[in-house]
């Protein structure tokens, strides 16, 4: 009967087991990580409810069960209730119930625990999502608070490098000219001072000899 219960649970997303509790499939959105996109799926959630009864399921469930087991709706419901009672007996005897494609039911203490066979169930598989950086392709980049492209950023860096290089060369030339000029004036100034001749004039006579 487990295969029929599994089919119904996956199709209608909800099923109650008398004396045990309720099973429900809750949707899970696709999620992304660094290199993987996890496919959307369903989480199987169990809520213990020892007061659950066969009447918690719709008549369509027993119609399906009766069709599969060649029983009337009433007989299908009775067989389902008997099946659930046998599960409760096994759980009380500390037996583990392996519900194929759904999960494991256990009763380690006074409460029933459920362990899903898989965290999610999906018709799709996970997709690898590794980012590819092509060597010669242009990519969007964020520089500071400004969004730009890889090529534009490289061009700007080259322009700044050339501009800084021109400024450096200009300052070197200016400094060299200043040094040469200073040396020139120091050398020529001292030489002209040393070569200047001083003329001594004799004072005129202020007396006559007789």
Secondary structure, DSSP 8 states (H G I E B T S, - for coil): -HHHHHHHHHHHSEEEETTTEEEEEEEE--EE-SSEEE--EEEEEEEE-TT--GGGS-HHHHHHHHHHHT--HHHHHHHHHHHHHHHHHHHHTT--EEETTTEEEE-SSSS-EEEESSS-B-SS--EE------TTS--EEEETTEEEEHHHHHHHHHHHHHHHHHHHHHHHHHHHHHHHHHHHHHHHHHHHHHH---------------
